[in-house]
Amino acid sequence: MNLLITGITGNFGYAVYKVLKGRSDLEIYAGARNPERVNFLIEDPEINVRRFDFDDAGTYEAALEGIEAVVLVRPPAITKVKSKIFPFIDMCRHKNIQHILFLSLQGVESRPYTPHYKIEHYIEKSGIPYTFLRPSFFMENLITAHREEIRYESRLLVPAGEGKTNFIAVDDIARAAARCIGNAQHYRIAYELTGEENYSYYDVARILSEELGRTISYEKPGMFPFMLYRLKKGEPLGFVLVMSLIYRAVKTGKGADQNENLSEIFGVTPTDLREFIRDRRTYFELDS
Ligand SMILES: NC(=O)c1ccc[n+]([C@@H]2O[C@H](COP(=O)([O-])OP(=O)(O)OC[C@H]3O[C@@H](n4cnc5c(N)ncnc54)[C@H](OP(=O)(O)O)[C@@H]3O)[C@@H](O)[C@H]2O)c1
């Protein structure tokens, strides 16, 4: 089967590629807006790289030539799904794509303001067999979105109050995804995927402090100071807005819905948050 992976230079796409490479039933294609970046980061002569840009509908058809299944990652900066994602799904239907595995979001059914909600509905309507993976918060957020504030400011800045949430490692989601690719048993199903335990950001700050050997404090700013902080970092308004609303859900106790799907359905043992942090402590050290 010819599989196109979008977002292969990002957290999930790369993790999926790592699990799937070498699988004899698959020919892997990467759809990337900058093919040189893929070749530089991945260095795999077996991978077929095609230029693909959600912002350029002219790239869709050629990227899907001969492709049978698609791993679809909505880039976080794309909030205008009607003009940037729906036309790609239309092209998938036109090219007779047999399966779309879409990386969605936990709790999406009750969050109509998220791009994922709209994308799920559009894919369903398209008639293309799908699998929706709806993970909780990525542990990787700590080494991406929060790395600088932890490393340089010894603090976590999230408007989640005392609410608890759940964290999952992207590699675990990718292992589940790999079980769905090429397996019709997992078509037309949405799976919520979570890690083993729920944590408040106080808990996360405490674990970070214990593992890093210095105090990391949890600051629970209001929504607007948080938005200002992220906007000053140059993040797009739509992205910051969606992120703030998701944290508000955590604050109001709607972010901690743990389940056993990873292990029970996919045979994946969830990564432990403390171990995740321990393995990546150099990310937060000042001299690294
Ligand atoms: N973080 C969380 O806690 C969490 C939880 C649940 C769901 N999610 C969802 O997961 C998704 C993000 O996944 P991720 O963390 O793997 O993403 P990521 O690491 O931010 O990577 C985004 C990928 O999209 C590519 N990309 C960006 N703009 C593009 C464009 N115009 N055309 C084609 N490709 C483009 C990037 O490629 P370049 O190399 O070209 O930049 C990169 O490979 C989002 O939809 C997010 O809402 C996140």
The ligand as a Tripos MOL2 file, in Angstrom:
@<TRIPOS>MOLECULE
LIG
   48    52     1     0     0
SMALL
NO_CHARGES

@<TRIPOS>ATOM
      1 N1          0.2960   19.2140   21.3590 N.am      1 LIG1
      2 C1         -0.6900   18.5440   21.9030 C.2       1 LIG1
      3 O1         -0.7930   18.3930   23.1210 O.2       1 LIG1
      4 C2         -1.7480   17.9500   21.0080 C.ar      1 LIG1
      5 C3         -2.6990   17.0880   21.5630 C.ar      1 LIG1
      6 C4         -3.6740   16.5390   20.7230 C.ar      1 LIG1
      7 C5         -3.6880   16.8630   19.3620 C.ar      1 LIG1
      8 N2         -2.7340   17.7190   18.8750 N.ar      1 LIG1
      9 C6         -2.7890   18.0640   17.4410 C.3       1 LIG1
     10 O2         -1.6550   17.5310   16.7740 O.3       1 LIG1
     11 C7         -1.4070   18.3320   15.6070 C.3       1 LIG1
     12 C8          0.0500   18.7360   15.5580 C.3       1 LIG1
     13 O3          0.8600   17.5990   15.4560 O.3       1 LIG1
     14 P1          2.4320   17.7050   15.6770 P.3       1 LIG1
     15 O4          2.7020   18.1240   17.0990 O.co2     1 LIG1
     16 O5          3.0270   16.4810   15.1340 O.co2     1 LIG1
     17 O6          2.7830   18.9530   14.7490 O.3       1 LIG1
     18 P2          4.1610   19.7490   14.6630 P.3       1 LIG1
     19 O7          5.2420   19.0190   15.3870 O.co2     1 LIG1
     20 O8          3.8870   21.1790   14.9810 O.co2     1 LIG1
     21 O9          4.4780   19.6330   13.1020 O.3       1 LIG1
     22 C9          3.6740   20.2390   12.1390 C.3       1 LIG1
     23 C10         4.0130   19.6070   10.8050 C.3       1 LIG1
     24 O10         3.1960   20.1980    9.8080 O.3       1 LIG1
     25 C11         4.0170   20.6260    8.7380 C.3       1 LIG1
     26 N3          3.4260   21.8000    8.1220 N.ar      1 LIG1
     27 C12         3.2760   23.0240    8.6570 C.ar      1 LIG1
     28 N4          2.6610   23.8330    7.7880 N.ar      1 LIG1
     29 C13         2.4360   23.1080    6.6710 C.ar      1 LIG1
     30 C14         1.8360   23.3870    5.4160 C.ar      1 LIG1
     31 N5          1.3520   24.6070    5.1210 N.pl3     1 LIG1
     32 N6          1.7530   22.3950    4.5030 N.ar      1 LIG1
     33 C15         2.2530   21.1500    4.7680 C.ar      1 LIG1
     34 N7          2.8350   20.8250    5.9330 N.ar      1 LIG1
     35 C16         2.9210   21.7960    6.8720 C.ar      1 LIG1
     36 C17         5.3530   20.9430    9.3650 C.3       1 LIG1
     37 O11         6.3390   20.8770    8.3690 O.3       1 LIG1
     38 P3          7.5520   21.9360    8.1680 P.3       1 LIG1
     39 O12         8.8000   21.1230    8.3620 O.co2     1 LIG1
     40 O13         7.3880   22.3850    6.7710 O.co2     1 LIG1
     41 O14         7.3620   23.0210    9.1710 O.co2     1 LIG1
     42 C18         5.4620   19.8240   10.3770 C.3       1 LIG1
     43 O15         5.9410   18.6550    9.7690 O.3       1 LIG1
     44 C19        -2.2950   19.5540   15.7100 C.3       1 LIG1
     45 O16        -3.4180   19.4350   14.9030 O.3       1 LIG1
     46 C20        -2.6470   19.5520   17.1860 C.3       1 LIG1
     47 O17        -3.8220   20.2550   17.4630 O.3       1 LIG1
     48 C21        -1.7690   18.2510   19.6450 C.ar      1 LIG1
@<TRIPOS>BOND
     1     1     2 1
     2     2     3 2
     3     2     4 1
     4     4     5 ar
     5     4    48 ar
     6     5     6 ar
     7     6     7 ar
     8     7     8 ar
     9     8     9 1
    10     8    48 ar
    11     9    10 1
    12     9    46 1
    13    10    11 1
    14    11    12 1
    15    11    44 1
    16    12    13 1
    17    13    14 1
    18    14    15 2
    19    14    16 1
    20    14    17 1
    21    17    18 1
    22    18    19 2
    23    18    20 1
    24    18    21 1
    25    21    22 1
    26    22    23 1
    27    23    24 1
    28    23    42 1
    29    24    25 1
    30    25    26 1
    31    25    36 1
    32    26    27 ar
    33    26    35 ar
    34    27    28 ar
    35    28    29 ar
    36    29    30 ar
    37    29    35 ar
    38    30    31 1
    39    30    32 ar
    40    32    33 ar
    41    33    34 ar
    42    34    35 ar
    43    36    37 1
    44    36    42 1
    45    37    38 1
    46    38    39 2
    47    38    40 1
    48    38    41 1
    49    42    43 1
    50    44    45 1
    51    44    46 1
    52    46    47 1
@<TRIPOS>SUBSTRUCTURE
     1 LIG1         1 GROUP 0 **** ****
